[in-house]
Amino acid sequence: MIQLTIIRHGETIENANNLCQGQQQGTLSELGVNQAKLLAERLKEEAIDVFYSSDLQRTIDTSAEILKYHPKLPFNTEPLLRERYLASWEGKPFPDDWHWEYLPDGAETNEDMMARAQKYIDLVLERHEGMRVMAMTHGGLIRALRTVITRKPASEYFSWEPVKNTSVCRVELHADGKHRVVEMNNTDHLSFETPGTRQEFS
């Protein structure tokens, strides 16, 4: 069995301004930095064997706060953990009438996202049996991981509740594919209310 902890990055300036980031780098807002610090404080005594992060800057910067308490922890950037590619929407405000079932031409599909999530799960299963793995990623990829782990079809991808910034999700991965969700979307470490609506896929 592998204990996998999955975390979404802190709020970015783009999140706060309703801009679609997709696979753009993103910059943590002041609130996002504070979220990351509180997350790191929560996890400072956490037993972790290996740490993976999306290679986008907003996840790397969130991870850096955790690594201050775990300076010897093996750290790997992994493109499989990137956010959904959203083509012509990236860098622009979300359309006023947008709906996630209708994405721009060239964007990754739910099936694409689930395939990436499965590849990451396979990577972890191959390399880290019996270990405690942490992954810093994005709202869209967390939805994909959850859909794969619970063995749901791609049509269920949007059925999950929104993924909160710096939320902690914990799952158990098993070689036979009978994975188990232990905890989802936990933000108990945040001692303040996050104002406004924060977009996923960003």
Secondary structure, DSSP 4 states (H G I P E B T S, - for coil): -EEEEEEEPPPBHHHHTTB--TTS---B-HHHHHHHHHHHHHTTT---SEEEE-SSHHHHHHHHHHHTT-TTS-EEE-GGGPPPP-GGGTTSBPPTT--TTSPPTTPPPHHHHHHHHHHHHHHHHHH-TT-EEEEEE-HHHHHHHHHHHTT--GGGGGGSPPPPTT-EEEEEE-TTS--EEEEEEE-TT--S---S---S--
